[in-house]
């Protein structure tokens, strides 16, 4: 019998969309400098949206590269919206030092920005991550080609409905990903 010394982890990820703000390089007293940004994530019904603010450390070279490309757009106060995945959520308490809440305790939600799935600047899609091929299970039934289905059955088969967000994503799927060196 062999024993494994490999650790296993349980991941808790947050996915959503939100506005990118305050992109900055953080230089702590101890440790290496890192890229950070704030995300104002959309939450709630679409006709009464609320925002949840995450202070994130950008992890992974691809996410860092994409966030750095957004610096000029954020500094120009353009609306930069991203699809994101966060991990390792934790809270940090602090004391307000300025303003009408000076001296009061506050709580900040902190996380690691792991993945950026798409970026829109002022409503225009400027980046979309390439989708990874999905492996099909051999047990799944094959869907026949349209030419293999009798014409009478083709006409009677209703088209499955899709959420509006998926339809919008399909429309944006043709937008090209920009070259790596140019900002948005």
Secondary structure, 3 states (H helix, E strand, C coil): CCCCCCCCCCCCEEEEEEEEEEEEEECCCCCCCEEEEEEEEEECCCCCCEEEEEEEEECCHHHHHHHHHCHHHHHCCCCEEEEEEEEEEEEEEEECCCCCCCCCEEEEEEEEEEEEEEEEECCEEEEECCCCCCCCCCCCCCCCCHHHCCHHHHHHCCCCCCCHHHHHHHHHCCCCCCCCCCCC
